[in-house]
Structure formats: structure tokens, C-alpha cells
Amino acid sequence: MQYSDPPTAQPSSTQNDAPVVILGAGPAGLTAAYELSSKGIPSVLLEKETLVGGLSRTLEHNGYLFDIGGHRFYTKLTMVEKIWREILGEDLLERPRLSRIFYRSRFFQYPLEISNVVSGLGLLECARCGLSFLKAKLFPQRPEPDFETWVSNRFGRRLFNVFFRTYTEKVWGIPCNKIKAEWAAQRIRGLSVTAILKSALKRRSAGGGEQVRTLIREFLYPRKGPGMMWARMNEIVESRGCRTELGANVEKILWKPGRIEAVVAGGRTYRAEHFVSSMPIRELIEKLDPAPPEWLRGAVDDFHYRDFLTVALILKGENLFPDNWIYVHDPGVAVGRIQNYGNWSPEMVPEPGMSCLGLEYFCFEGDGLWTAPDDDLIRRAISEVGRLGLAREDSFVDGAVLRIPKAYPVYDDTYQRGLDATKRFLAEVGNLQLIGRNGMHRYNNQDHSMLMGMLAARNIMGARFDLWSLNIDSEHVEEGREITEADIAAMEST
């Protein structure tokens, strides 16, 4: 099965006016529309795909449901969880989290368990890791500009090589010393040897104590995958007078000094007073008409992305393994992560006696993996799942391939320069806000993206949030502090 971009609509001179035009109907864009519509402000959402939800949409093949990447619904943002629950109600399941790391032909529990680590690595290697950790604490490297140095300073060089290097380089396709330290600070802030030991020694009951996001043991999940949330949210915003245009690929963003005038998508022109975009910054700059100043055009080359593809395998047999997902650190196979969809929700797998796995391969658009024929990718996936001992190769029944461009914004040596140019442009164009993972070139979780959409909507209604200055990912969410309406009011006042 192949998924491709929807055909571009035939040109039309129809003008479509609305107070707000939102580019992208993923979690950020839909939440902005949801917040606006709750106050009676209609909007038009322009989505280039044929389904809403962005990276969080659910795809279907012969009745089997696929989650693109595995989306845990877990947050410390009280207003975000409130939205999830009011939209899905009993369709939002509470699911146990189980994941493991595959390394050196062995499985390691994650979050780590001391006895499991000792038996897997051996006493001698554990002792070496301990000495490496002590050395890092006594003699940290300064400065720490990259991911490799940042992690090594907190875990020791040896633990970095065991549990961080191989998988991280699979994901990003570049050496760890070429990834900026900001990515580590955002994604694994709060995770430390101390936090892991506390989690391993004292398993906390649900709701008991604060936990680092990486170490949580339960999460919420929609009964039919994450797309169920966004499809239902879209129904609500449309019932409130908003409009979602699917297959509406942005062709031009018409602007003049001081403001955005309109967006041309699918051959139609959409005019508005306010514009909100979650499309990749690089694409946004390229769509500007007339062409922007040279200092902004040059920023196009500063933004890079990591793409990935999922090979979904439908296999005979139930409960092939107990995990929701497995991280594959083993360099002997190309697969980076494996989702077990039936363990996210039983309704993802419609037939008894069957399983559906999603093997995720990180790549660059246009490289050998990306351009490989679907049949070759399916054969590779069948072989690798067999080599890992997760399923028999002869249990294969059906398969599908899904390619996801621009899944991960890369934190490399140039992205900050591009962001600086983008912020300069936004300061001069007062009616455009950027939100979401690719919209801000920021590795947001979906709850972070939802908050950005919510605050952007409130800016349209008169608030004055600087979305770029809110470092909520690390300071609040990852360390377990809840953000409440009172916190938002305090943010606005400052």
C-alpha cells in the first residue's frame, strides 16, 4: 500500500474570507481552532493531507490501524488533559507502559531495572560504567555544546556509548557531536542516574509523586489510535462554524511589509486578519510571495529535517511480545524502533489470533531507504523482526509502507541562525504566528504543541504571549510541574 499527497485542486478565483486562517490541522492547529471557536471566533484550517492530525493521525489498512510513531497521551498540563477527556470521554483508555531496549542481543527493561542491567551488561562492565560516571562528575567537560558532551557529563562516557550513541545516531543520521546540546536539554532534562535509580528502587503507584516523562509507567490512549482525538476535535470545531479544507496544499503566502494578506491553497485564495502556521519554516519561507529579503531567503538552507518510514507487518499470532514499543540499539539491523499496535489498544488489531507491528526506519527523503520499493522494505522488515527473535518470518500475512517527510526538526549547527532570521521577520509581520513542531522547528510533544496553539489563539483574542520565550518543555513539563490557568495568567502578566 502506498500513501501519496492528494491531488492539487483546480485553480479557482473563489475568495474565502474568515477572521483567522490556520495552516495545518495537526494538534497545534486544531487546538488553536478549538480555542478560538470556544469563544465564537471561526477559522479556516488548510491541511495538505486527506486526514487531520498531522503526525498524530491514525492510518488504516484492511481494517488494521497504524499510529505514526506511537503517541502517548501523557501531560502535566491540566488544561490539555481536560481537553482530551472532554473530547473523548470513555474512549480515552488508560494503558500500562512497557518498553525495552534491545542491545548486544539482549533486552533491557526501560525504565532501567538494576538487576536487569547487571545481568545484561555483567558486573565488570557495570563497574566500568560506574567509574566512568564518577570521572564525569569529578571532571566534566566544559563547554558542553553538543549532545555527546551533554549526556556524557551526566551519565559518563561509557553509559553514553551503551544506551545513547547508537540509537541517537540511528534517529538523526549524524554523529552525536553534531547534534546541539539544546536537544538533549529539552528532551531528557530531569533524566539522570539518580532519577533512574530512584525509579528502579521505588516503583511509584499511579499518581504518586512526580515523575520524569521518560520514566512514566502509564499513559492515556484513544481507543482507535491518536487520530480519533483529532478527528473528533475537528468535528467539534466544524460544528462551531469553522471550516477544514483537506487536500489544500499551500501554494503561496501573499504578504507585504507589515502583514500577511492572504494564502493561496488548492487554487483558492484565503484572506484573513490573522494567520497561524504549523507548516515547516523552510516551506513557509519558500512560499512567500513576493520573495522575502535575502537575509530571510538564506535561512531556508539553515533548516534540516529527519524523515522516517514505517513498515507495518500483519502477522499470525497474538501477544508476540508484551511491549508497547522496543528501542533497537543494535547496529546490526537498520530498524530503530518497533511498535506493537495491539498493546497500545486492542482495537488497533481487528482480528483474533493476529498481531500488527510497526517497524520504524529513520532516513532522509531521497536516500536508499526512502526510495526503496515497498516490497523490498517489507522483506527487510520481515527479516529483521525474525533476526531479533520477535516473530517467525513465516507468520507474515500482509504489509504496508508509510513514508513521513519532515518528521523531526534537526538541532544542528545552523538551525538557530535560521530561527533568528525567522523571528526578525515575524517581528515585522504582526499578524502571523508560528506553532507546532515544524512550525517552530522545535521537537515538541503533542501536548506542548497544543499549548502553543491555545496561547496563539489567546494572542488573537488580545493576549500578548511570546511563544518563543516559553521554555515550557524543560522547565515545567519534563520536571513534573503542572501548568495551570493561573500559570498562564502569570506568564501573560510578565
C-alpha positions as CSV (number, residue, x, y, z in Angstrom):
1,M,0.0,0.0,0.0
2,Q,1.3,3.5,-0.8
3,Y,0.3,6.8,0.6
4,S,0.8,9.9,-1.5
5,D,0.0,13.5,-1.4
6,P,-3.6,14.3,-2.5
7,P,-4.0,15.9,-6.0
8,T,-3.9,19.7,-6.1
9,A,-7.4,21.2,-6.7
10,Q,-8.0,23.0,-9.9
11,P,-7.4,26.8,-9.8
12,S,-10.4,28.9,-8.8
13,S,-10.9,32.6,-8.3
14,T,-13.1,32.0,-5.3
15,Q,-12.3,34.2,-2.3
16,N,-12.7,32.5,1.1
17,D,-12.8,35.1,3.9
18,A,-12.5,34.3,7.6
19,P,-11.1,36.1,10.7
20,V,-8.3,33.5,11.1
21,V,-6.6,31.2,8.6
22,I,-4.6,28.3,10.2
23,L,-2.1,26.4,8.1
24,G,-2.0,22.7,9.2
25,A,-4.7,20.7,11.0
26,G,-2.4,18.8,13.4
27,P,-2.6,19.0,17.2
28,A,-1.3,22.6,17.3
29,G,-3.5,24.0,14.5
30,L,-6.7,22.1,15.6
31,T,-6.2,23.2,19.2
32,A,-5.9,26.9,18.1
33,A,-9.2,26.5,16.1
34,Y,-10.8,24.7,19.1
35,E,-9.8,27.6,21.5
36,L,-11.0,30.2,19.1
37,S,-14.2,28.5,18.3
38,S,-15.0,28.2,22.0
39,K,-15.2,32.0,22.1
40,G,-17.2,32.2,18.9
41,I,-14.4,33.1,16.5
42,P,-14.5,31.0,13.3
43,S,-11.4,30.0,11.3
44,V,-10.4,28.1,8.2
45,L,-7.9,25.2,8.6
46,L,-5.9,24.4,5.5
47,E,-4.5,20.8,5.6
48,K,-2.5,19.4,2.7
49,E,-3.2,15.7,3.7
50,T,-6.5,13.9,3.4
51,L,-6.8,13.3,7.1
52,V,-6.4,15.7,10.1
53,G,-4.0,15.1,12.9
54,G,-0.6,15.7,11.3
55,L,2.0,13.2,12.7
56,S,-0.7,12.1,15.2
57,R,-3.2,10.9,12.6
58,T,-4.3,7.2,12.5
59,L,-4.0,5.3,9.2
60,E,-5.9,2.2,8.2
61,H,-5.0,-0.8,6.0
62,N,-7.5,-3.6,5.6
63,G,-9.0,-2.8,9.0
64,Y,-5.7,-2.6,10.8
65,L,-4.9,0.8,12.4
66,F,-1.4,2.3,12.5
67,D,-0.1,5.0,14.8
68,I,2.7,7.1,13.2
69,G,5.4,6.8,15.7
70,G,3.5,5.9,18.8
71,H,1.8,8.8,20.6
72,R,1.4,8.5,24.4
73,F,-1.2,10.9,25.7
74,Y,0.6,12.0,28.9
75,T,0.9,15.5,30.2
76,K,1.4,17.7,33.2
77,L,-0.7,20.4,31.5
78,T,-4.0,20.3,33.3
79,M,-5.9,22.3,30.6
80,V,-4.6,19.9,27.9
81,E,-5.7,16.8,29.7
82,K,-9.1,18.4,30.3
83,I,-9.5,18.9,26.6
84,W,-8.5,15.3,25.9
85,R,-11.1,14.0,28.4
86,E,-13.9,16.3,27.4
87,I,-13.5,15.3,23.7
88,L,-13.1,11.5,24.1
89,G,-14.6,10.6,27.5
90,E,-14.7,6.9,27.9
91,D,-12.9,6.4,24.5
92,L,-9.7,7.5,26.2
93,L,-8.1,4.4,27.6
94,E,-5.7,4.1,30.5
95,R,-2.8,1.9,29.2
96,P,0.2,0.3,31.0
97,R,3.5,1.4,29.5
98,L,6.1,-1.3,28.8
99,S,9.2,-0.7,26.7
100,R,12.6,-2.3,26.4
101,I,15.9,-1.6,24.8
102,F,17.5,-4.2,22.5
103,Y,21.3,-4.1,22.8
104,R,24.0,-6.7,22.4
105,S,21.4,-9.3,21.5
106,R,19.7,-8.8,24.9
107,F,16.6,-6.9,26.1
108,F,17.0,-4.3,28.8
109,Q,13.9,-3.0,30.7
110,Y,13.2,0.7,30.2
111,P,12.9,2.4,32.7
112,L,16.0,0.6,33.7
113,E,16.0,-2.1,36.5
114,I,19.2,-2.6,38.4
115,S,19.2,-6.4,38.4
116,N,18.3,-6.4,34.7
117,V,21.2,-4.1,33.8
118,V,23.7,-6.0,35.9
119,S,22.7,-9.3,34.4
120,G,22.7,-7.9,30.9
121,L,26.0,-6.0,31.0
122,G,27.8,-8.1,33.6
123,L,29.4,-7.0,36.8
124,L,32.7,-5.9,35.2
125,E,31.0,-3.7,32.6
126,C,28.8,-2.2,35.3
127,A,31.8,-1.4,37.4
128,R,33.4,0.3,34.4
129,C,30.3,2.3,33.8
130,G,30.3,3.3,37.5
131,L,33.9,4.5,37.3
132,S,33.1,6.4,34.1
133,F,30.2,8.1,35.8
134,L,32.4,9.2,38.7
135,K,35.0,10.5,36.4
136,A,32.4,12.6,34.5
137,K,31.1,14.0,37.8
138,L,34.6,14.9,39.1
139,F,36.0,16.1,35.8
140,P,33.1,17.3,33.5
141,Q,33.9,18.6,30.0
142,R,33.4,22.3,29.5
143,P,31.9,23.7,27.5
144,E,29.2,21.2,26.5
145,P,27.9,22.4,23.1
146,D,26.7,19.1,21.7
147,F,24.6,16.1,22.7
148,E,27.5,13.8,23.2
149,T,29.2,16.0,25.7
150,W,25.9,16.9,27.5
151,V,25.0,13.3,28.1
152,S,28.5,12.1,28.9
153,N,28.8,14.8,31.6
154,R,25.6,13.4,33.3
155,F,25.9,9.7,32.7
156,G,29.6,9.1,31.9
157,R,31.2,8.3,28.6
158,R,30.7,4.5,28.9
159,L,26.9,4.7,29.7
160,F,26.6,7.2,26.8
161,N,28.1,4.6,24.4
162,V,25.9,1.8,25.7
163,F,22.5,3.4,25.9
164,F,22.6,6.7,23.9
165,R,25.0,6.8,21.0
166,T,23.8,4.0,18.6
167,Y,20.1,4.8,18.9
168,T,20.5,8.5,18.7
169,E,22.6,8.3,15.6
170,K,20.1,6.0,14.0
171,V,17.4,8.5,14.7
172,W,19.3,11.6,13.4
173,G,21.6,10.2,10.8
174,I,24.5,12.4,12.1
175,P,27.2,11.9,14.8
176,C,26.1,12.8,18.3
177,N,28.8,15.5,18.5
178,K,27.0,17.3,15.6
179,I,23.7,17.5,17.5
180,K,23.3,20.6,19.6
181,A,23.1,20.2,23.4
182,E,19.7,22.1,23.3
183,W,18.1,19.0,22.0
184,A,19.3,16.9,25.0
185,A,18.3,19.7,27.4
186,Q,14.8,19.8,26.0
187,R,14.2,16.1,25.6
188,I,15.8,14.4,28.5
189,R,16.1,17.2,31.1
190,G,15.4,15.7,34.5
191,L,16.5,12.3,33.5
192,S,19.7,11.4,35.4
193,V,21.4,8.4,37.0
194,T,19.8,9.5,40.3
195,A,16.3,9.6,38.7
196,I,16.8,6.2,37.1
197,L,18.0,4.7,40.4
198,K,15.1,6.1,42.3
199,S,12.6,4.8,39.7
200,A,14.3,1.4,39.8
201,L,14.4,1.1,43.6
202,K,11.0,2.5,44.3
203,R,8.2,1.9,41.9
204,R,5.7,4.6,42.4
205,S,2.0,4.0,42.3
206,A,-0.1,5.7,39.7
207,G,-0.4,9.4,40.6
208,G,2.1,9.0,43.4
209,G,4.9,11.6,43.3
210,E,6.3,13.5,40.3
211,Q,7.9,11.5,37.5
212,V,10.2,12.4,34.6
213,R,8.2,12.0,31.5
214,T,10.6,9.4,30.1
215,L,10.1,7.1,33.1
216,I,6.2,7.1,33.3
217,R,4.5,3.7,33.6
218,E,1.0,4.6,32.4
219,F,-0.5,6.8,29.8
220,L,-3.8,7.6,28.1
221,Y,-4.5,6.5,24.6
222,P,-7.6,6.8,22.3
223,R,-9.4,3.6,21.6
224,K,-8.8,3.8,17.9
225,G,-5.5,5.5,17.9
226,P,-4.5,9.1,18.2
227,G,-6.3,10.2,15.0
228,M,-9.5,9.5,16.8
229,M,-8.8,12.5,19.1
230,W,-8.1,14.9,16.2
231,A,-11.0,13.7,14.0
232,R,-13.4,14.3,16.8
233,M,-11.9,17.7,17.7
234,N,-12.3,18.6,14.0
235,E,-15.9,17.6,14.1
236,I,-16.4,19.9,17.1
237,V,-14.7,22.9,15.5
238,E,-16.7,22.5,12.3
239,S,-19.9,22.3,14.3
240,R,-19.0,25.7,15.8
241,G,-18.7,27.3,12.4
242,C,-15.1,26.6,11.4
243,R,-14.1,25.0,8.1
244,T,-11.4,22.5,7.4
245,E,-10.1,22.2,3.8
246,L,-8.4,18.9,3.2
247,G,-6.0,18.4,0.3
248,A,-5.3,22.1,0.4
249,N,-1.6,22.3,-0.2
250,V,-0.3,25.9,0.3
251,E,1.0,27.4,-2.9
252,K,1.6,31.0,-2.0
253,I,1.6,33.2,1.1
254,L,0.8,36.7,-0.1
255,W,2.4,39.4,2.0
256,K,3.5,43.0,2.1
257,P,5.7,44.8,4.7
258,G,3.9,44.7,8.0
259,R,1.4,41.9,7.4
260,I,0.3,38.7,5.7
261,E,-2.5,39.4,3.2
262,A,-3.7,36.0,2.1
263,V,-2.9,32.4,1.5
264,V,-3.3,30.6,-1.9
265,A,-4.0,26.9,-1.4
266,G,-5.6,24.4,-3.7
267,G,-6.2,27.2,-6.3
268,R,-8.2,29.3,-3.9
269,T,-7.3,32.5,-2.1
270,Y,-8.0,32.7,1.6
271,R,-7.9,36.2,3.2
272,A,-7.9,36.9,6.9
273,E,-6.9,39.3,9.6
274,H,-4.8,36.7,11.4
275,F,-2.7,33.8,10.3
276,V,-1.3,30.9,12.3
277,S,1.1,28.4,10.7
278,S,2.4,25.0,11.7
279,M,4.0,24.2,8.3
280,P,7.8,23.7,8.2
281,I,9.6,27.0,8.4
282,R,11.6,26.2,5.4
283,E,8.5,25.7,3.3
284,L,6.8,28.8,4.7
285,I,9.8,31.0,3.6
286,E,9.8,29.4,0.1
287,K,6.0,30.1,-0.3
288,L,6.3,33.8,0.5
289,D,5.1,36.0,-2.5
290,P,6.8,38.3,-3.3
291,A,10.1,36.7,-2.3
292,P,11.3,37.9,1.1
293,P,14.5,39.8,1.7
294,E,17.8,38.0,1.1
295,W,18.6,37.6,4.8
296,L,15.4,35.6,5.2
297,R,15.7,33.7,1.9
298,G,19.1,32.5,3.0
299,A,17.6,31.0,6.1
300,V,15.9,28.3,4.0
301,D,19.2,26.4,4.0
302,D,19.6,26.6,7.8
303,F,16.7,24.2,8.5
304,H,17.1,20.5,8.1
305,Y,14.8,17.6,8.9
306,R,15.0,13.9,9.5
307,D,12.4,11.8,7.8
308,F,11.2,8.3,8.6
309,L,9.1,5.4,7.2
310,T,7.1,2.8,9.0
311,V,6.8,-0.8,7.6
312,A,3.6,-2.3,9.1
313,L,3.6,-6.1,9.3
314,I,0.4,-8.1,9.9
315,L,1.4,-11.4,11.4
316,K,-0.2,-14.6,12.7
317,G,-0.1,-14.9,16.5
318,E,-1.2,-13.0,19.5
319,N,0.9,-11.4,22.2
320,L,4.2,-11.8,20.2
321,F,5.9,-9.7,22.9
322,P,4.5,-7.6,25.8
323,D,5.9,-4.2,25.0
324,N,4.1,-1.2,23.6
325,W,7.4,-0.5,21.7
326,I,11.0,-1.5,21.6
327,Y,14.1,0.7,21.1
328,V,16.5,-1.2,18.9
329,H,20.1,-0.1,19.6
330,D,21.7,-3.0,17.8
331,P,23.7,-1.6,14.9
332,G,23.3,-5.0,13.1
333,V,19.8,-4.1,11.9
334,A,18.5,-0.9,10.4
335,V,15.2,-0.7,12.3
336,G,15.3,1.9,15.1
337,R,12.0,1.3,16.9
338,I,9.2,-1.3,16.8
339,Q,5.6,-0.6,17.8
340,N,3.3,-3.3,18.9
341,Y,-0.1,-1.7,18.0
342,G,-2.3,-4.2,19.8
343,N,-0.6,-3.3,23.1
344,W,-1.5,0.3,22.6
345,S,-5.1,-0.5,22.1
346,P,-6.7,-3.9,21.3
347,E,-8.9,-2.2,18.7
348,M,-5.9,-1.4,16.5
349,V,-5.9,-5.1,15.6
350,P,-9.4,-6.2,14.4
351,E,-8.8,-10.0,14.0
352,P,-8.2,-12.5,16.8
353,G,-5.1,-14.5,16.6
354,M,-3.2,-11.8,14.8
355,S,-0.7,-9.0,15.6
356,C,0.4,-5.9,13.8
357,L,3.9,-4.4,14.3
358,G,5.2,-1.1,13.0
359,L,9.0,-1.2,12.2
360,E,10.3,2.4,12.1
361,Y,13.3,3.3,9.9
362,F,14.8,6.7,10.2
363,C,16.1,8.1,6.9
364,F,16.5,11.2,4.8
365,E,14.0,11.9,2.0
366,G,15.6,10.6,-1.2
367,D,18.1,8.2,0.3
368,G,18.3,4.5,-0.3
369,L,15.8,3.5,2.3
370,W,13.3,6.2,1.4
371,T,13.4,5.3,-2.3
372,A,13.4,1.5,-1.9
373,P,10.4,-0.3,-3.4
374,D,7.7,-1.2,-0.8
375,D,8.2,-4.9,-1.4
376,D,11.9,-4.6,-0.6
377,L,11.2,-2.7,2.6
378,I,8.6,-5.3,3.7
379,R,11.1,-8.1,3.0
380,R,13.8,-6.3,5.0
381,A,11.3,-5.8,7.9
382,I,10.3,-9.4,7.9
383,S,13.9,-10.5,8.0
384,E,14.8,-8.1,10.8
385,V,11.9,-9.0,13.1
386,G,12.9,-12.6,12.7
387,R,16.6,-11.8,13.5
388,L,15.5,-10.0,16.6
389,G,13.5,-13.1,17.7
390,L,10.2,-11.2,17.9
391,A,8.3,-13.2,15.4
392,R,8.7,-16.1,12.9
393,E,9.3,-14.9,9.4
394,D,6.7,-17.4,8.0
395,S,4.0,-15.8,10.2
396,F,3.8,-12.9,7.7
397,V,0.3,-12.2,6.2
398,D,0.3,-8.7,4.9
399,G,2.3,-5.4,5.0
400,A,2.2,-1.7,4.2
401,V,4.7,1.1,3.9
402,L,4.2,4.7,5.1
403,R,6.7,7.4,4.4
404,I,6.7,10.5,6.6
405,P,8.7,13.5,5.4
406,K,10.0,16.2,7.9
407,A,9.1,14.1,10.9
408,Y,11.9,15.5,13.1
409,P,13.4,19.1,13.0
410,V,17.2,18.7,13.3
411,Y,19.1,20.6,16.0
412,D,22.3,21.1,14.2
413,D,24.9,24.0,13.8
414,T,22.7,26.2,11.6
415,Y,19.1,25.9,12.8
416,Q,19.4,28.7,15.5
417,R,20.7,31.1,12.8
418,G,17.6,30.3,10.8
419,L,15.3,30.8,13.8
420,D,16.9,34.2,14.5
421,A,16.1,35.3,10.9
422,T,12.6,33.9,11.2
423,K,11.9,35.8,14.5
424,R,13.1,39.0,12.9
425,F,10.6,38.5,10.1
426,L,7.8,37.8,12.5
427,A,8.6,40.9,14.4
428,E,8.0,42.9,11.2
429,V,4.9,40.9,10.2
430,G,2.5,41.3,13.1
431,N,-0.4,39.1,12.1
432,L,1.5,35.8,11.7
433,Q,2.2,33.3,14.5
434,L,4.1,30.0,14.2
435,I,3.2,27.0,16.3
436,G,3.8,23.2,16.4
437,R,6.8,21.0,15.9
438,N,7.8,22.0,12.4
439,G,6.1,25.4,12.7
440,M,8.7,26.4,15.4
441,H,11.4,23.9,14.4
442,R,11.1,22.6,18.0
443,Y,10.9,19.0,19.0
444,N,7.5,19.4,20.7
445,N,5.4,16.7,22.2
446,Q,1.8,16.9,21.1
447,D,0.7,18.4,24.5
448,H,3.4,21.1,24.1
449,S,2.1,21.8,20.6
450,M,-1.5,22.0,21.9
451,L,-0.5,24.6,24.5
452,M,1.2,26.7,21.7
453,G,-2.0,26.5,19.7
454,M,-4.0,27.6,22.7
455,L,-1.8,30.5,23.5
456,A,-1.6,31.6,19.9
457,A,-5.4,31.7,19.8
458,R,-5.4,33.8,23.0
459,N,-3.0,36.2,21.4
460,I,-5.5,36.7,18.6
461,M,-8.1,37.5,21.3
462,G,-5.9,40.1,22.9
463,A,-3.2,38.4,25.0
464,R,0.5,39.1,24.5
465,F,2.3,35.8,24.9
466,D,5.8,35.5,23.4
467,L,5.6,31.8,22.2
468,W,9.3,31.7,21.6
469,S,10.3,32.6,25.1
470,L,8.2,30.0,26.8
471,N,10.6,27.2,27.7
472,I,7.8,25.0,29.0
473,D,9.2,21.8,27.5
474,S,12.1,21.6,30.0
475,E,11.3,23.9,32.9
476,H,7.8,22.7,33.6
477,V,6.6,19.7,31.8
478,E,9.6,17.5,31.9
479,E,10.3,18.1,35.5
480,G,6.7,17.4,36.5
481,R,5.4,20.9,37.3
482,E,1.8,21.4,36.2
483,I,0.9,24.5,34.2
484,T,-2.4,25.8,35.2
485,E,-4.7,28.6,34.1
486,A,-3.1,30.7,36.9
487,D,0.4,30.0,35.5
488,I,-0.8,31.2,32.1
489,A,-2.2,34.3,33.6
490,A,1.1,34.9,35.3
491,M,3.0,34.3,32.1
492,E,0.8,36.9,30.3
493,S,1.4,39.5,33.0
494,T,5.1,39.2,32.7
